[in-house]
């Protein structure tokens, strides 16, 4: 009499093959530079130690969508006054037609004991000049938004790659299992390239950023489906337990990290119902703190971000606008003044607040966009000046503060007009290598095996900018 097998012959062979593959995978994991997958049994977001003791534990990244003008914010160029209205001695190819030298309509001033020069646009942020290290020699690859956004956020302008926040979460995990470890807050909807800006790509889906439309103030609108309209907490718990059992049985016969991410998402959504209500409730802050940040959307989202970081969230990216608000091809004087007015106060308040709470020393603050803008004026189709600036990927500025940064300095430089990085040119890979270093990682060892090779955030490049590390 033939014995009835509990599974078909095809399933038996398939499971046997997967079992051998799992043994091989375990061996490979033991040889990897950062053995995260092996720990996913205890949860992909469990806290993990970095390669060495990092000076930062968390990151808040202000992303100025569209490309802020460096020559109007953190890179003064008095030579533009000398050549105002004249053709510059040296120019570079630009995406659109530009004309004469266009001096900044904003005044620069020296701040702090360091004497770091900063534009009047960020006069409140400038009160913390001695804490800020401005990299004035950043450069990108092309003068287009989409590839430059991917380069600055994911380290590659063409191929789909994990974002910086996803790599940080992969490396460190999160200290709060009741909140997402990586959030992207963008008021008014998604920016260009949508969720690709905070994607996990080939990393497990649990490391993907969670999007929050921070234009809303009600919790139910900030986070969709945060509360169940009918089921009680106890009922939801029983439902999830049953779902988890079914998912575990389904998972047992397969090697697919997407299933782990899905299971993790269900559990996280349930746990967030109580934790998120507390984290997003600004009424729990004092009147003085709320007034310091301001009641505008960017003041609110910055204060929420601080509350999230305070609760163990690892990486928060704050977007300034879903469109391209800093993409000022015309009327840059009025547009940049308005935009800076929306975020200058919240940034200054955040730095002061982090210091008050004893969090500044281990919180890395990053500010910047996808590229800069030309020192020459953009011309319209009629050949007339539009009083704005075209995209400039040859040279632009990014600044960092807190979390192990040696403040009060400008690193690198563009030429005398602000067109191109000429002193210590700094790539996105260099910036990312430095961020990882401050968090305690050797960027060459933080890898993930995919499609037969070990990938890393910095690809095959990147140099830690030791000059700005304290």
Secondary structure, 3 states (H helix, E strand, C coil): CCCCCCCCHHHHHHHHHHHHHHHHHHHHHHHCCCCCHHHHHHCCCCCCCCCCCCCCCEEEEEECCCCCCHHHCCCCCCHHHHCECCCCCCCCCCCCCEEEECCCCCCEEEECCCCEEEEHHHCCHHHHHHHEEEEEEECCCCCCHHHHHHHHHHCCCCCCCCCHHHHHHHHHCCCCCCCCCEEEEECCCCCCCHHHHHCCCCCCHHHCCEEECCCCCCHHHHCCCCCCCCCCHHHHHHHHHHHHHHHHHHHHCCCCHHHHHHHHHHHHHHHHHHHHHHHCCHHHCCHHHHHHHCCCHHHHHHHHHHHHHHCCCCEEEEECCCCCCCCCCECHHHHHHHHHHHHHHHHHHHHHHHHHCCCHHHEEEEEECCCEEEEEEEECCCCCEEEEEEEECCCEEEEEEECCECCCEEECEECCCCCCEEECCECHHHHHHHHHHHCCCCCCCCCEEECCEEECCCCCCCCCCHHHEC
